[in-house]
Amino acid sequence: MAQPPRSILIVGSGVFGLSTAWALTKRPSFDNTAITIVDDVRGASFPPGDSASVDSSRIVRADYADPDYAELAALAQEEWRKQGDDELGGQGRYTEAGLLLAANESAEPKMSGMGYTRSSWENTSRIARESGQAEKIQTLETRADLQRFLGVDGHPGDWGYVNRLSGWANAREGMLWLYERVKATGRVSFVDAQVEELVTEGKRVVGARLDDSRVLTAEVVFVAAGAWTGSLIDLRGRVEATAQPLGYIDISEEEFQVLAKQPVVLNLSTGLFIIPPQTRVLKIARHSFGYLNPVLVERALPPSPSEERRPIVVSRPLTQRDGSRNAAKALPADADEALRQALRDLSPVKELDTRPWRETRLCWYSDTSDGNFLADWHPGWEGLFVATGDSGHAYKFLPVLGDKLVDCLTGTGGRLGDKWKWKKEAAGDAGREIDGRFKGLVTMDGSRAGRPGLILREELSELSAR
């Protein structure tokens, strides 16, 4: 980008979109750029309630096997730790409760849950030493060590460590905090509407057509639509929407007093984790290969102007905005059992696994094959920048991500910009129907568990048949 554009249209108000708008308002070079965010909030507050970034809690950690993400997360934590009422981490928006990261012994190669956990320990230990806080990292060498530390009888893992420099954030409140600050700048216009398709003129993307037939135009169209991005742009083999299960149960005041003192607990071999409660509701979740929801989309932007738009099958989120509350919130049987297993293995409070769910939810990621974000100019279209591929680990970067994305936008992304560039080759047959069956993209960064390729409607059908 030779010079700042006169206008930018940001499609999506999640972590990528809101943080980018925030960063743009703080850069003098964009002082004369008109900024618009469009998202489908149905008359409610931005961002929409079914986006991945709006929830009771998200893990905030520098515990990464990849040193670039570890360092970026450590930078973000400097902002999260600011606890003034008007600062991001204040008023309960961030709690540094610590993180216990564990894994099970496996014969798998380095990029397994255990390989990821040990590499993460190496990176976080280095960061802690450099900040003079090496004592904040404690290894737990055996299953018995993990059981004693957590006060559990189940199988929390075979090796792990505690990082007392990590914690968790109230994701919903953090997003509302950022939205209010972006809005208060007076620089950003918010449009509540569903984007039906991207509009082109020749080789250039010039705007977005909304569900009420209006067209919003801009010199740069910045698509940050999260798990919905694949419905607007053909990203098959590069980015794909997957659903991850969340469950919430009511707990007593006595149980709250115990659980609120626990660290976040995450086993990377099972993907199961529990985040300490902020109220008398406990959240349990699984970070896995996820469920796919292949559907036909009619108007996704093709890879280049030389190709016509045609219907394609992509995995697309199924949420409340699709009009089926029950389907959007139902848990497949394997997910229900897995979350209950998490309560048996990771919680010191017994028999929580027998309680009815207060609420369940599917959280939709936009996954990439290697877990890296995608933040780059589209190679086939002018005027189109794509920022997506959160892969389930973007929220912790909320205070710093936008600045890095604007660096990518202006061609100064450095190491992260290289990591997030458009990949020349798509991932094999991922995102295609082979012999009548949809083949999903598989994220192989070592942080996932479970069985890849599960189709949501099939898993829910099995549940209904029981």
LOFI-25364 format. One record per residue (C-alpha): x, y, z; residue in one letter; chain; residue number from 1. Coordinates in steps of 0.1 Angstrom, whole numbers, plus 5000, padded with zeros to 4 digits. Layout:
BEGIN
SITE      X      Y      Z   residu   chaine   num
SITE      X      Y      Z        a        A   NUM
...
END
This chain:
BEGIN
SITE      X      Y      Z   residu   chaine   num
SITE   5000   5000   5000        m        A     1
SITE   5018   5031   4987        a        A     2
SITE   4998   5056   5008        q        A     3
SITE   4969   5054   5033        p        A     4
SITE   4936   5049   5016        p        A     5
SITE   4908   5075   5017        r        A     6
SITE   4884   5048   5032        s        A     7
SITE   4885   5014   5048        i        A     8
SITE   4856   4991   5052        l        A     9
SITE   4861   4965   5079        i        A    10
SITE   4838   4934   5077        v        A    11
SITE   4836   4920   5112        g        A    12
SITE   4838   4934   5147        s        A    13
SITE   4855   4906   5165        g        A    14
SITE   4891   4906   5178        v        A    15
SITE   4906   4911   5144        f        A    16
SITE   4882   4938   5132        g        A    17
SITE   4878   4959   5164        l        A    18
SITE   4915   4958   5172        s        A    19
SITE   4924   4969   5137        t        A    20
SITE   4900   4998   5139        a        A    21
SITE   4915   5008   5173        w        A    22
SITE   4950   5007   5158        a        A    23
SITE   4940   5027   5127        l        A    24
SITE   4926   5055   5149        t        A    25
SITE   4959   5058   5168        k        A    26
SITE   4981   5061   5137        r        A    27
SITE   4986   5097   5124        p        A    28
SITE   4991   5085   5089        s        A    29
SITE   4954   5073   5088        f        A    30
SITE   4940   5106   5102        d        A    31
SITE   4922   5113   5069        n        A    32
SITE   4910   5077   5064        t        A    33
SITE   4872   5071   5068        a        A    34
SITE   4868   5039   5088        i        A    35
SITE   4836   5018   5087        t        A    36
SITE   4828   4985   5105        i        A    37
SITE   4799   4964   5094        v        A    38
SITE   4786   4934   5113        d        A    39
SITE   4754   4916   5119        d        A    40
SITE   4744   4923   5156        v        A    41
SITE   4706   4922   5150        r        A    42
SITE   4700   4955   5169        g        A    43
SITE   4722   4945   5199        a        A    44
SITE   4756   4958   5209        s        A    45
SITE   4787   4953   5189        f        A    46
SITE   4803   4928   5186        p        A    47
SITE   4777   4901   5180        p        A    48
SITE   4770   4877   5208        g        A    49
SITE   4777   4846   5187        d        A    50
SITE   4812   4856   5178        s        A    51
SITE   4841   4835   5192        a        A    52
SITE   4854   4865   5211        s        A    53
SITE   4823   4871   5232        v        A    54
SITE   4821   4847   5261        d        A    55
SITE   4826   4845   5298        s        A    56
SITE   4863   4838   5297        s        A    57
SITE   4893   4832   5275        r        A    58
SITE   4928   4820   5285        i        A    59
SITE   4955   4846   5284        v        A    60
SITE   4989   4829   5282        r        A    61
SITE   5024   4833   5268        a        A    62
SITE   5025   4795   5268        d        A    63
SITE   5033   4787   5232        y        A    64
SITE   5055   4762   5214        a        A    65
SITE   5061   4789   5188        d        A    66
SITE   5085   4816   5202        p        A    67
SITE   5069   4844   5180        d        A    68
SITE   5035   4839   5196        y        A    69
SITE   5050   4835   5230        a        A    70
SITE   5067   4868   5227        e        A    71
SITE   5036   4886   5213        l        A    72
SITE   5015   4872   5241        a        A    73
SITE   5040   4884   5267        a        A    74
SITE   5037   4918   5252        l        A    75
SITE   4999   4917   5253        a        A    76
SITE   5001   4906   5289        q        A    77
SITE   5018   4939   5298        e        A    78
SITE   4985   4956   5288        e        A    79
SITE   4963   4930   5304        w        A    80
SITE   4980   4935   5338        r        A    81
SITE   4971   4972   5339        k        A    82
SITE   4943   4971   5365        q        A    83
SITE   4929   5007   5366        g        A    84
SITE   4891   5009   5362        d        A    85
SITE   4895   5024   5327        d        A    86
SITE   4923   5001   5316        e        A    87
SITE   4918   4968   5298        l        A    88
SITE   4926   4945   5327        g        A    89
SITE   4906   4965   5353        g        A    90
SITE   4872   4957   5369        q        A    91
SITE   4877   4920   5367        g        A    92
SITE   4885   4919   5330        r        A    93
SITE   4918   4901   5336        y        A    94
SITE   4928   4877   5364        t        A    95
SITE   4963   4863   5367        e        A    96
SITE   4953   4830   5383        a        A    97
SITE   4981   4810   5366        g        A    98
SITE   4979   4782   5341        l        A    99
SITE   4986   4745   5345        l        A   100
SITE   4995   4731   5311        l        A   101
SITE   4998   4693   5309        a        A   102
SITE   4998   4665   5284        a        A   103
SITE   4997   4627   5283        n        A   104
SITE   5027   4605   5273        e        A   105
SITE   5025   4596   5237        s        A   106
SITE   5045   4580   5209        a        A   107
SITE   5035   4608   5186        e        A   108
SITE   5062   4631   5171        p        A   109
SITE   5072   4665   5184        k        A   110
SITE   5040   4683   5173        m        A   111
SITE   5018   4663   5197        s        A   112
SITE   5003   4675   5229        g        A   113
SITE   5034   4665   5249        m        A   114
SITE   5058   4680   5223        g        A   115
SITE   5038   4713   5223        y        A   116
SITE   5037   4714   5262        t        A   117
SITE   5075   4708   5266        r        A   118
SITE   5083   4734   5239        s        A   119
SITE   5059   4758   5255        s        A   120
SITE   5076   4753   5289        w        A   121
SITE   5110   4761   5273        e        A   122
SITE   5097   4794   5258        n        A   123
SITE   5078   4805   5289        t        A   124
SITE   5107   4796   5311        s        A   125
SITE   5130   4818   5290        r        A   126
SITE   5106   4847   5291        i        A   127
SITE   5102   4844   5329        a        A   128
SITE   5140   4843   5333        r        A   129
SITE   5145   4874   5312        e        A   130
SITE   5120   4893   5333        s        A   131
SITE   5136   4880   5366        g        A   132
SITE   5106   4858   5375        q        A   133
SITE   5119   4823   5369        a        A   134
SITE   5104   4812   5402        e        A   135
SITE   5069   4817   5386        k        A   136
SITE   5074   4785   5366        i        A   137
SITE   5071   4751   5383        q        A   138
SITE   5073   4717   5366        t        A   139
SITE   5051   4688   5377        l        A   140
SITE   5071   4657   5366        e        A   141
SITE   5045   4629   5371        t        A   142
SITE   5008   4622   5371        r        A   143
SITE   5010   4620   5409        a        A   144
SITE   5025   4654   5410        d        A   145
SITE   4997   4668   5389        l        A   146
SITE   4971   4651   5410        q        A   147
SITE   4985   4664   5442        r        A   148
SITE   4988   4700   5429        f        A   149
SITE   4952   4700   5417        l        A   150
SITE   4937   4679   5444        g        A   151
SITE   4922   4654   5419        v        A   152
SITE   4919   4617   5416        d        A   153
SITE   4915   4615   5378        g        A   154
SITE   4941   4617   5350        h        A   155
SITE   4951   4654   5346        p        A   156
SITE   4981   4644   5325        g        A   157
SITE   5015   4627   5328        d        A   158
SITE   5038   4657   5328        w        A   159
SITE   5032   4694   5329        g        A   160
SITE   5040   4727   5345        y        A   161
SITE   5024   4757   5362        v        A   162
SITE   5030   4792   5349        n        A   163
SITE   5019   4818   5374        r        A   164
SITE   5024   4846   5349        l        A   165
SITE   4994   4834   5329        s        A   166
SITE   4957   4837   5336        g        A   167
SITE   4923   4844   5320        w        A   168
SITE   4902   4873   5308        a        A   169
SITE   4864   4880   5308        n        A   170
SITE   4861   4880   5271        a        A   171
SITE   4827   4896   5268        r        A   172
SITE   4837   4925   5290        e        A   173
SITE   4870   4929   5273        g        A   174
SITE   4854   4932   5239        m        A   175
SITE   4828   4957   5252        l        A   176
SITE   4856   4977   5267        w        A   177
SITE   4874   4979   5234        l        A   178
SITE   4842   4987   5214        y        A   179
SITE   4834   5016   5237        e        A   180
SITE   4869   5031   5232        r        A   181
SITE   4867   5026   5194        v        A   182
SITE   4833   5043   5194        k        A   183
SITE   4845   5071   5216        a        A   184
SITE   4871   5082   5191        t        A   185
SITE   4844   5094   5168        g        A   186
SITE   4865   5081   5139        r        A   187
SITE   4846   5048   5132        v        A   188
SITE   4811   5043   5118        s        A   189
SITE   4793   5011   5128        f        A   190
SITE   4768   4995   5105        v        A   191
SITE   4745   4968   5118        d        A   192
SITE   4738   4945   5088        a        A   193
SITE   4747   4912   5073        q        A   194
SITE   4771   4912   5044        v        A   195
SITE   4758   4891   5016        e        A   196
SITE   4787   4893   4992        e        A   197
SITE   4817   4914   4983        l        A   198
SITE   4813   4937   4953        v        A   199
SITE   4839   4940   4925        t        A   200
SITE   4847   4962   4896        e        A   201
SITE   4871   4946   4872        g        A   202
SITE   4901   4933   4892        k        A   203
SITE   4892   4953   4923        r        A   204
SITE   4870   4946   4954        v        A   205
SITE   4852   4979   4960        v        A   206
SITE   4827   4971   4987        g        A   207
SITE   4801   4949   5003        a        A   208
SITE   4765   4943   4994        r        A   209
SITE   4743   4940   5025        l        A   210
SITE   4712   4919   5031        d        A   211
SITE   4690   4950   5026        d        A   212
SITE   4706   4956   4992        s        A   213
SITE   4726   4986   5002        r        A   214
SITE   4762   4986   4990        v        A   215
SITE   4790   5000   5012        l        A   216
SITE   4820   5010   4992        t        A   217
SITE   4856   5018   5002        a        A   218
SITE   4891   5020   4987        e        A   219
SITE   4902   4991   5009        v        A   220
SITE   4879   4963   5020        v        A   221
SITE   4894   4946   5051        f        A   222
SITE   4876   4912   5057        v        A   223
SITE   4879   4901   5093        a        A   224
SITE   4847   4880   5095        a        A   225
SITE   4861   4852   5116        g        A   226
SITE   4846   4818   5109        a        A   227
SITE   4822   4834   5084        w        A   228
SITE   4851   4846   5062        t        A   229
SITE   4849   4814   5040        g        A   230
SITE   4813   4822   5031        s        A   231
SITE   4825   4855   5016        l        A   232
SITE   4858   4845   5000        i        A   233
SITE   4868   4811   4986        d        A   234
SITE   4895   4801   5011        l        A   235
SITE   4891   4764   5007        r        A   236
SITE   4923   4746   5018        g        A   237
SITE   4935   4777   5037        r        A   238
SITE   4909   4786   5063        v        A   239
SITE   4879   4766   5075        e        A   240
SITE   4852   4771   5102        a        A   241
SITE   4852   4745   5130        t        A   242
SITE   4830   4743   5161        a        A   243
SITE   4843   4736   5196        q        A   244
SITE   4821   4726   5225        p        A   245
SITE   4816   4746   5257        l        A   246
SITE   4795   4737   5287        g        A   247
SITE   4785   4757   5318        y        A   248
SITE   4772   4743   5352        i        A   249
SITE   4759   4760   5383        d        A   250
SITE   4781   4757   5414        i        A   251
SITE   4775   4765   5451        s        A   252
SITE   4791   4793   5470        e        A   253
SITE   4813   4768   5488        e        A   254
SITE   4824   4752   5455        e        A   255
SITE   4830   4786   5440        f        A   256
SITE   4854   4794   5469        q        A   257
SITE   4874   4763   5460        v        A   258
SITE   4874   4766   5422        l        A   259
SITE   4881   4803   5420        a        A   260
SITE   4914   4797   5437        k        A   261
SITE   4925   4772   5410        q        A   262
SITE   4946   4780   5380        p        A   263
SITE   4934   4776   5345        v        A   264
SITE   4939   4739   5337        v        A   265
SITE   4945   4727   5301        l        A   266
SITE   4955   4692   5289        n        A   267
SITE   4968   4695   5254        l        A   268
SITE   4965   4658   5247        s        A   269
SITE   4928   4658   5253        t        A   270
SITE   4921   4694   5245        g        A   271
SITE   4900   4697   5277        l        A   272
SITE   4903   4727   5299        f        A   273
SITE   4886   4744   5329        i        A   274
SITE   4888   4782   5336        i        A   275
SITE   4883   4794   5372        p        A   276
SITE   4848   4809   5377        p        A   277
SITE   4842   4846   5382        q        A   278
SITE   4806   4839   5394        t        A   279
SITE   4788   4808   5405        r        A   280
SITE   4789   4794   5370        v        A   281
SITE   4818   4771   5359        l        A   282
SITE   4829   4769   5323        k        A   283
SITE   4844   4736   5308        i        A   284
SITE   4856   4734   5272        a        A   285
SITE   4875   4714   5246        r        A   286
SITE   4901   4727   5221        h        A   287
SITE   4900   4700   5195        s        A   288
SITE   4899   4694   5157        f        A   289
SITE   4863   4705   5160        g        A   290
SITE   4831   4698   5141        y        A   291
SITE   4825   4708   5104        l        A   292
SITE   4792   4722   5091        n        A   293
SITE   4795   4719   5052        p        A   294
SITE   4768   4740   5034        v        A   295
SITE   4764   4754   4999        l        A   296
SITE   4772   4791   4996        v        A   297
SITE   4762   4809   4965        e        A   298
SITE   4783   4841   4962        r        A   299
SITE   4817   4836   4977        a        A   300
SITE   4844   4856   4959        l        A   301
SITE   4864   4833   4935        p        A   302
SITE   4902   4832   4937        p        A   303
SITE   4907   4856   4908        s        A   304
SITE   4888   4879   4885        p        A   305
SITE   4893   4854   4857        s        A   306
SITE   4870   4829   4875        e        A   307
SITE   4832   4832   4877        e        A   308
SITE   4814   4831   4910        r        A   309
SITE   4798   4797   4915        r        A   310
SITE   4782   4778   4944        p        A   311
SITE   4808   4761   4966        i        A   312
SITE   4805   4739   4997        v        A   313
SITE   4822   4753   5028        v        A   314
SITE   4820   4747   5065        s        A   315
SITE   4800   4776   5079        r        A   316
SITE   4790   4784   5115        p        A   317
SITE   4756   4774   5128        l        A   318
SITE   4746   4798   5155        t        A   319
SITE   4715   4816   5168        q        A   320
SITE   4715   4840   5139        r        A   321
SITE   4706   4811   5117        d        A   322
SITE   4673   4808   5135        g        A   323
SITE   4678   4775   5152        s        A   324
SITE   4686   4780   5188        r        A   325
SITE   4685   4743   5197        n        A   326
SITE   4708   4732   5169        a        A   327
SITE   4732   4760   5175        a        A   328
SITE   4736   4751   5212        k        A   329
SITE   4732   4713   5212        a        A   330
SITE   4763   4692   5221        l        A   331
SITE   4771   4660   5203        p        A   332
SITE   4773   4630   5226        a        A   333
SITE   4811   4627   5224        d        A   334
SITE   4814   4664   5234        a        A   335
SITE   4791   4660   5263        d        A   336
SITE   4810   4630   5276        e        A   337
SITE   4844   4647   5271        a        A   338
SITE   4834   4678   5290        l        A   339
SITE   4821   4656   5319        r        A   340
SITE   4855   4637   5318        q        A   341
SITE   4872   4671   5322        a        A   342
SITE   4853   4676   5354        l        A   343
SITE   4864   4642   5366        r        A   344
SITE   4901   4647   5357        d        A   345
SITE   4907   4684   5363        l        A   346
SITE   4884   4696   5391        s        A   347
SITE   4890   4691   5428        p        A   348
SITE   4853   4693   5435        v        A   349
SITE   4838   4658   5432        k        A   350
SITE   4806   4648   5413        e        A   351
SITE   4803   4679   5392        l        A   352
SITE   4802   4657   5362        d        A   353
SITE   4767   4644   5371        t        A   354
SITE   4751   4679   5370        r        A   355
SITE   4728   4691   5342        p        A   356
SITE   4742   4718   5320        w        A   357
SITE   4731   4753   5327        r        A   358
SITE   4740   4761   5291        e        A   359
SITE   4759   4746   5262        t        A   360
SITE   4774   4763   5232        r        A   361
SITE   4795   4757   5201        l        A   362
SITE   4823   4782   5197        c        A   363
SITE   4833   4787   5160        w        A   364
SITE   4870   4790   5151        y        A   365
SITE   4884   4800   5117        s        A   366
SITE   4911   4773   5115        d        A   367
SITE   4943   4772   5094        t        A   368
SITE   4964   4741   5087        s        A   369
SITE   4993   4752   5109        d        A   370
SITE   4974   4774   5134        g        A   371
SITE   4989   4806   5121        n        A   372
SITE   4967   4836   5114        f        A   373
SITE   4961   4848   5078        l        A   374
SITE   4967   4885   5075        a        A   375
SITE   4976   4896   5039        d        A   376
SITE   4965   4912   5008        w        A   377
SITE   4945   4888   4986        h        A   378
SITE   4969   4877   4958        p        A   379
SITE   4941   4876   4932        g        A   380
SITE   4922   4908   4939        w        A   381
SITE   4932   4944   4943        e        A   382
SITE   4918   4964   4973        g        A   383
SITE   4911   4933   4994        l        A   384
SITE   4929   4926   5027        f        A   385
SITE   4920   4894   5045        v        A   386
SITE   4926   4890   5083        a        A   387
SITE   4913   4857   5097        t        A   388
SITE   4924   4823   5108        g        A   389
SITE   4922   4829   5145        d        A   390
SITE   4926   4791   5150        s        A   391
SITE   4911   4795   5185        g        A   392
SITE   4939   4815   5200        h        A   393
SITE   4935   4851   5190        a        A   394
SITE   4917   4867   5220        y        A   395
SITE   4947   4870   5243        k        A   396
SITE   4964   4893   5217        f        A   397
SITE   4935   4918   5218        l        A   398
SITE   4955   4948   5231        p        A   399
SITE   4983   4944   5205        v        A   400
SITE   4970   4924   5176        l        A   401
SITE   4954   4954   5157        g        A   402
SITE   4987   4972   5156        d        A   403
SITE   5004   4941   5141        k        A   404
SITE   4976   4937   5115        l        A   405
SITE   4980   4974   5105        v        A   406
SITE   5017   4967   5100        d        A   407
SITE   5008   4938   5077        c        A   408
SITE   4984   4962   5059        l        A   409
SITE   5011   4987   5053        t        A   410
SITE   5038   4962   5043        g        A   411
SITE   5058   4964   5075        t        A   412
SITE   5047   4932   5092        g        A   413
SITE   5082   4918   5097        g        A   414
SITE   5085   4883   5112        r        A   415
SITE   5048   4881   5120        l        A   416
SITE   5039   4894   5086        g        A   417
SITE   5059   4866   5070        d        A   418
SITE   5043   4841   5093        k        A   419
SITE   5008   4853   5084        w        A   420
SITE   5013   4857   5046        k        A   421
SITE   4990   4840   5021        w        A   422
SITE   5002   4805   5015        k        A   423
SITE   5010   4796   4979        k        A   424
SITE   4996   4761   4982        e        A   425
SITE   4963   4751   4997        a        A   426
SITE   4961   4721   5020        a        A   427
SITE   4955   4692   4996        g        A   428
SITE   4919   4683   4991        d        A   429
SITE   4908   4701   5023        a        A   430
SITE   4875   4720   5019        g        A   431
SITE   4864   4698   4990        r        A   432
SITE   4838   4670   4987        e        A   433
SITE   4856   4638   4978        i        A   434
SITE   4834   4609   4967        d        A   435
SITE   4804   4627   4982        g        A   436
SITE   4820   4634   5016        r        A   437
SITE   4833   4667   5028        f        A   438
SITE   4870   4666   5037        k        A   439
SITE   4880   4691   5063        g        A   440
SITE   4911   4710   5069        l        A   441
SITE   4931   4697   5098        v        A   442
SITE   4951   4720   5121        t        A   443
SITE   4984   4703   5129        m        A   444
SITE   5002   4726   5153        d        A   445
SITE   5003   4701   5182        g        A   446
SITE   4976   4719   5203        s        A   447
SITE   4946   4699   5191        r        A   448
SITE   4930   4667   5203        a        A   449
SITE   4901   4644   5193        g        A   450
SITE   4891   4630   5159        r        A   451
SITE   4894   4652   5128        p        A   452
SITE   4867   4654   5102        g        A   453
SITE   4836   4651   5123        l        A   454
SITE   4804   4665   5106        i        A   455
SITE   4782   4684   5130        l        A   456
SITE   4749   4673   5116        r        A   457
SITE   4759   4636   5116        e        A   458
SITE   4770   4638   5152        e        A   459
SITE   4738   4656   5162        l        A   460
SITE   4717   4630   5143        s        A   461
SITE   4734   4602   5163        e        A   462
SITE   4724   4621   5195        l        A   463
SITE   4688   4624   5183        s        A   464
SITE   4687   4587   5175        a        A   465
SITE   4697   4576   5210        r        A   466
END
